[in-house]
Amino acid sequence: MRNELHASYSAFSRWVHWLTLALFVALFAIAWSIDDLPQAMRGSALQLHKSFGITVLALTILRLIWRFAAGVPAMPADLPAWQKLGARASHVALYVLLLAQPLVGWLWSSAGTKPIDFFFLVRLPWLIGPDKSLSRTLGNLHGLIAYALLVIGLHAAAALYHHFVRKDRVLVGMLRG
């Protein structure tokens, strides 16, 4: 694995990063507003939510493959060891959550026998059989992971800290090459 080799992230990494963020915001917006939608729109909104979630899963897998193959920018040399450890731990946590959340959602849909019609074009297969009790548990887990994903706010705060306090190129590396 090539790691920490470049001055900034590749165009592909930047594109996937910002697309994932946009999808993440859309996923939360749909989830938080679905009960306020007219009944006739809820099914379509839910399918859109599921489609965005599966897209995040695919993008996260691609991102991880790319990250291991192409490497990432080096952290600032003068960064304290605890901040380097925190950065690595937060990235690992984000990747785990970005993989777990859509997988748990897919399992929840499968256990609840609610299909996922990916962008209204392709019905995804069930991952497990029907199980009402498991469906409730997975639904609760999906909600808990959603709140855990708000750690993205810490990720953003750290990027702003680098830009405005440390005045290094960490944020710039994700904004442009």
KEKE-3310 file (N, C-alpha, C; in steps of 0.2 Angstrom, whole numbers, plus 5000, padded with zeros to 4 digits):
npx = (5004:5003:5005:5001:5008:5007:5005:4992:4975:4969:4960:4950:4948:4944:4932:4924:4924:4917:4905:4900:4898:4887:4877:4876:4871:4859:4853:4851:4842:4831:4827:4824:4813:4803:4792:4784:4780:4767:4757:4757:4769:4779:4783:4791:4801:4807:4812:4821:4830:4835:4842:4851:4858:4864:4872:4881:4887:4893:4902:4910:4917:4924:4931:4939:4947:4954:4961:4970:4977:4982:4986:4987:4988:5002:5002:5004:5021:5024:5013:5006:5008:4997:4986:4988:4985:4972:4967:4969:4961:4948:4946:4946:4934:4924:4925:4921:4908:4902:4902:4895:4882:4874:4874:4867:4855:4851:4850:4840:4829:4828:4825:4813:4806:4804:4807:4822:4822:4833:4836:4824:4825:4832:4828:4836:4843:4837:4846:4844:4832:4814:4811:4803:4807:4821:4821:4816:4826:4837:4832:4833:4846:4851:4846:4854:4867:4866:4865:4878:4886:4886:4898:4904:4904:4914:4924:4924:4925:4939:4945:4943:4949:4963:4964:4961:4967:4979:4984:4988:4989:4980:4965:4965:4970:4960:4951:4956:4968)
npy = (4994:5011:5025:5041:5050:5061:5079:5084:5078:5067:5070:5061:5057:5068:5071:5060:5061:5074:5071:5060:5067:5076:5067:5061:5072:5074:5061:5062:5073:5068:5057:5064:5071:5063:5059:5070:5072:5071:5056:5050:5053:5047:5033:5034:5044:5036:5026:5033:5038:5025:5022:5032:5028:5016:5020:5027:5017:5010:5020:5022:5010:5010:5022:5017:5007:5015:5023:5014:5010:5021:5030:5043:5061:5067:5069:5085:5088:5093:5090:5086:5070:5065:5071:5066:5053:5054:5059:5048:5038:5044:5044:5030:5027:5034:5028:5015:5017:5023:5012:5002:5008:5009:4995:4990:4996:4990:4976:4978:4982:4970:4961:4966:4964:4974:4981:4986:4997:5001:5017:5017:5008:4995:4981:4977:4962:4952:4952:4944:4933:4936:4943:4949:4953:4954:4964:4975:4977:4979:4991:5000:5000:5005:5018:5022:5022:5032:5043:5042:5045:5058:5062:5067:5080:5083:5080:5089:5101:5099:5100:5114:5119:5116:5124:5137:5140:5132:5135:5127:5116:5106:5106:5113:5103:5094:5102:5107:5102)
npz = (5000:4995:5004:5011:5001:4993:4989:4989:4988:4975:4960:4958:4971:4978:4971:4974:4988:4990:4983:4991:5003:4999:4996:5008:5015:5008:5011:5025:5025:5018:5027:5039:5035:5030:5036:5036:5023:5010:5011:4998:4993:5000:4998:4986:4991:5001:4993:4985:4996:5000:4988:4987:4998:4995:4985:4992:4999:4988:4983:4994:4995:4983:4986:4996:4990:4981:4989:4996:4985:4978:4988:5000:5004:5014:5031:5040:5045:5057:5065:5080:5088:5094:5087:5075:5077:5081:5069:5060:5067:5067:5053:5050:5058:5051:5039:5043:5048:5036:5028:5036:5038:5026:5023:5035:5033:5021:5025:5035:5026:5019:5029:5033:5022:5013:4998:4989:4976:4966:4961:4955:4945:4946:4955:4970:4977:4991:5006:5017:5024:5028:5044:5057:5070:5070:5060:5067:5076:5067:5062:5073:5075:5063:5065:5076:5071:5061:5070:5075:5064:5064:5068:5057:5058:5067:5059:5049:5057:5061:5049:5046:5057:5054:5043:5047:5059:5061:5048:5038:5024:5023:5022:5010:5002:4999:4993:4981:4969)
capx = (5000:5006:5001:5004:5013:5005:5003:4985:4971:4968:4954:4945:4947:4940:4926:4920:4923:4911:4899:4898:4895:4881:4873:4875:4866:4852:4850:4848:4836:4825:4825:4821:4807:4799:4785:4781:4778:4761:4758:4758:4776:4783:4787:4796:4806:4811:4816:4827:4834:4839:4846:4857:4862:4867:4877:4886:4891:4898:4907:4915:4921:4928:4936:4944:4951:4958:4965:4975:4981:4985:4989:4984:4993:5005:5000:5009:5026:5024:5007:5007:5007:4990:4982:4989:4982:4965:4965:4968:4955:4942:4945:4944:4927:4920:4924:4917:4901:4899:4900:4890:4875:4870:4873:4862:4849:4849:4848:4834:4824:4827:4822:4806:4803:4803:4812:4826:4822:4839:4834:4818:4827:4834:4827:4841:4841:4837:4852:4842:4825:4810:4811:4801:4811:4827:4820:4815:4833:4841:4830:4835:4854:4852:4845:4860:4873:4865:4868:4885:4888:4886:4905:4907:4904:4920:4929:4923:4928:4946:4948:4943:4955:4969:4964:4961:4971:4986:4985:4992:4986:4976:4959:4966:4972:4953:4947:4959:4974)
capy = (5000:5017:5029:5048:5051:5067:5085:5085:5072:5066:5073:5056:5057:5074:5071:5055:5064:5079:5068:5057:5072:5078:5061:5061:5078:5072:5055:5065:5077:5064:5053:5068:5075:5059:5059:5077:5072:5068:5049:5047:5054:5044:5028:5037:5047:5031:5022:5038:5037:5019:5022:5036:5024:5010:5024:5029:5011:5009:5025:5021:5004:5013:5026:5013:5004:5020:5025:5009:5009:5028:5033:5049:5066:5066:5074:5090:5085:5096:5089:5082:5063:5063:5073:5061:5047:5056:5059:5041:5035:5047:5042:5023:5027:5036:5023:5009:5019:5024:5005:4999:5011:5006:4988:4988:4998:4985:4971:4980:4981:4963:4957:4968:4962:4980:4980:4992:4998:5006:5023:5015:5004:4988:4979:4973:4956:4952:4949:4939:4932:4940:4942:4955:4955:4956:4970:4980:4978:4983:4998:5004:5000:5010:5025:5024:5023:5039:5048:5041:5048:5065:5063:5070:5087:5084:5079:5096:5106:5098:5103:5121:5121:5116:5130:5144:5140:5130:5138:5122:5114:5100:5107:5114:5097:5091:5107:5107:5098)
capz = (5000:4995:5009:5013:4997:4989:4993:4989:4986:4968:4958:4959:4978:4979:4968:4978:4995:4990:4981:4997:5007:4996:4997:5015:5017:5006:5015:5032:5024:5017:5033:5044:5033:5026:5040:5034:5016:5009:5010:4991:4991:5005:4995:4982:4995:5004:4988:4984:5002:4999:4982:4989:5003:4991:4981:4997:5000:4982:4983:5000:4993:4978:4989:5000:4985:4978:4995:4997:4978:4976:4994:5002:5006:5020:5036:5041:5049:5064:5068:5086:5087:5096:5082:5069:5079:5081:5062:5058:5070:5064:5046:5051:5061:5046:5034:5045:5048:5029:5026:5040:5038:5021:5024:5040:5030:5016:5029:5037:5021:5018:5035:5033:5016:5009:4992:4987:4969:4965:4957:4952:4939:4947:4962:4973:4980:4998:5009:5022:5024:5032:5051:5060:5076:5067:5056:5072:5079:5062:5061:5078:5074:5057:5068:5080:5066:5058:5074:5076:5058:5065:5069:5052:5060:5070:5054:5046:5062:5061:5043:5047:5062:5050:5038:5050:5065:5059:5042:5034:5017:5024:5019:5003:4998:4998:4989:4974:4968)
cpx = (5004:5002:5005:5010:5013:5004:4996:4981:4970:4961:4948:4943:4943:4933:4921:4919:4917:4905:4896:4895:4888:4876:4871:4870:4859:4849:4847:4842:4830:4823:4822:4814:4802:4792:4781:4778:4771:4762:4760:4765:4781:4787:4792:4802:4810:4815:4822:4832:4838:4843:4852:4861:4867:4873:4883:4890:4896:4903:4912:4919:4926:4934:4941:4949:4956:4963:4971:4979:4985:4988:4985:4990:4996:5002:5005:5014:5026:5017:5008:5005:4999:4985:4982:4985:4974:4963:4964:4962:4949:4941:4943:4936:4923:4919:4920:4910:4898:4898:4895:4883:4871:4869:4868:4855:4846:4847:4841:4828:4823:4823:4814:4803:4800:4809:4816:4826:4827:4837:4828:4819:4828:4832:4833:4839:4841:4843:4850:4835:4821:4811:4809:4805:4817:4826:4819:4822:4837:4839:4833:4843:4855:4851:4851:4866:4872:4867:4875:4889:4889:4893:4908:4908:4911:4926:4929:4927:4936:4949:4948:4948:4962:4969:4965:4965:4978:4988:4990:4987:4982:4969:4960:4967:4965:4949:4949:4966:4980)
cpy = (5006:5022:5036:5050:5058:5073:5086:5078:5072:5069:5068:5056:5063:5074:5066:5058:5069:5076:5064:5062:5075:5073:5060:5066:5076:5066:5058:5069:5073:5060:5058:5071:5070:5059:5065:5077:5069:5060:5047:5048:5050:5038:5029:5040:5041:5027:5027:5038:5031:5019:5026:5032:5019:5014:5025:5023:5009:5014:5024:5015:5006:5017:5022:5010:5009:5022:5021:5009:5016:5031:5040:5055:5065:5071:5079:5087:5087:5095:5084:5075:5061:5066:5069:5055:5048:5056:5052:5038:5038:5045:5034:5023:5029:5031:5017:5011:5020:5017:5002:5002:5009:4999:4986:4990:4993:4978:4972:4979:4974:4959:4960:4967:4969:4981:4987:4992:5003:5011:5021:5010:4997:4986:4975:4967:4956:4949:4944:4938:4936:4938:4948:4957:4957:4963:4976:4982:4982:4990:5002:5005:5005:5017:5027:5025:5030:5044:5048:5045:5055:5067:5067:5078:5088:5084:5086:5101:5105:5101:5111:5123:5121:5122:5136:5145:5138:5133:5133:5120:5108:5101:5109:5108:5093:5096:5107:5104:5103)
cpz = (5000:5000:5010:5008:4993:4993:4993:4987:4978:4966:4959:4967:4980:4977:4972:4985:4995:4988:4987:5002:5005:4997:5004:5018:5015:5009:5022:5030:5022:5023:5038:5042:5030:5030:5038:5027:5016:5008:5003:4989:4995:5002:4991:4986:4998:4999:4986:4990:5001:4993:4984:4994:5000:4987:4986:4998:4994:4982:4988:4998:4988:4981:4993:4995:4982:4983:4996:4990:4977:4982:4995:5004:5013:5025:5038:5046:5056:5068:5074:5085:5089:5091:5076:5071:5079:5073:5059:5061:5068:5057:5046:5053:5055:5041:5036:5045:5041:5026:5029:5039:5032:5021:5029:5037:5025:5020:5032:5032:5019:5023:5035:5027:5012:5004:4992:4979:4968:4959:4952:4946:4940:4954:4964:4977:4988:5000:5014:5021:5029:5040:5055:5066:5074:5064:5061:5075:5074:5061:5066:5077:5068:5060:5072:5076:5063:5063:5075:5070:5059:5067:5063:5053:5063:5064:5050:5051:5062:5055:5043:5052:5058:5046:5041:5056:5063:5053:5038:5027:5018:5021:5011:4999:4996:4993:4982:4974:4968)
residu = (MET:ARG:ASN:GLU:LEU:HIS:ALA:SER:TYR:SER:ALA:PHE:SER:ARG:TRP:VAL:HIS:TRP:LEU:THR:LEU:ALA:LEU:PHE:VAL:ALA:LEU:PHE:ALA:ILE:ALA:TRP:SER:ILE:ASP:ASP:LEU:PRO:GLN:ALA:MET:ARG:GLY:SER:ALA:LEU:GLN:LEU:HIS:LYS:SER:PHE:GLY:ILE:THR:VAL:LEU:ALA:LEU:THR:ILE:LEU:ARG:LEU:ILE:TRP:ARG:PHE:ALA:ALA:GLY:VAL:PRO:ALA:MET:PRO:ALA:ASP:LEU:PRO:ALA:TRP:GLN:LYS:LEU:GLY:ALA:ARG:ALA:SER:HIS:VAL:ALA:LEU:TYR:VAL:LEU:LEU:LEU:ALA:GLN:PRO:LEU:VAL:GLY:TRP:LEU:TRP:SER:SER:ALA:GLY:THR:LYS:PRO:ILE:ASP:PHE:PHE:PHE:LEU:VAL:ARG:LEU:PRO:TRP:LEU:ILE:GLY:PRO:ASP:LYS:SER:LEU:SER:ARG:THR:LEU:GLY:ASN:LEU:HIS:GLY:LEU:ILE:ALA:TYR:ALA:LEU:LEU:VAL:ILE:GLY:LEU:HIS:ALA:ALA:ALA:ALA:LEU:TYR:HIS:HIS:PHE:VAL:ARG:LYS:ASP:ARG:VAL:LEU:VAL:GLY:MET:LEU:ARG:GLY)
# end
